[in-house]
Amino acid sequence: MRPILMAAATIAALLPIAASAAAPKGVWTNPRKTVRVQFQPCGDAICGKVIAATPQAEADAQRGGGAPLVGAMLFQDFRQNETGLWNGSVLVPDLGQTITGTIRQVDANTLVGEGCVFANIGCRTQTWTRVK
């Protein structure tokens, strides 16, 4: 009986790790729910394309000198570094810049994105929520 309990505990402990190892596919929204991004495979990496944005988010992107926000690849060339942690490039539309960033899938419905404009200056963290 004891080996069965130990095996069950081991499997239960590994389940969250296995769940977070998958690429964050699907539709996600930013904290203010002004942008929706579709994560999908891009070759051997993952990318996130803007599929919906509020008029205010579009206006902010235009002020940053960028192209229209809907259709823009917000998350580019993200590759898994360790379980649940992905590194790549992030377009910051209101600044008109692409920066290096990370996304960490905390659970099935939560992503935390982090990035800095320059060497730990102008850093920002956002929590994204799965829509579907």
Buried (B, 14 or more C-beta within 10 A) or exposed (E): EEEEEEEEEEEEEEEBEEEBEEBBEBBBBBEEEBBBBBBEEBEEBBBBBBEBBBEEBBEBBBEBEBEEBBEBBBBBBBBBEEBBBBBBBBBBBBBBBBBEBBBBBBEEEBBBBBBEBEEEEEEEEBEBEBBE
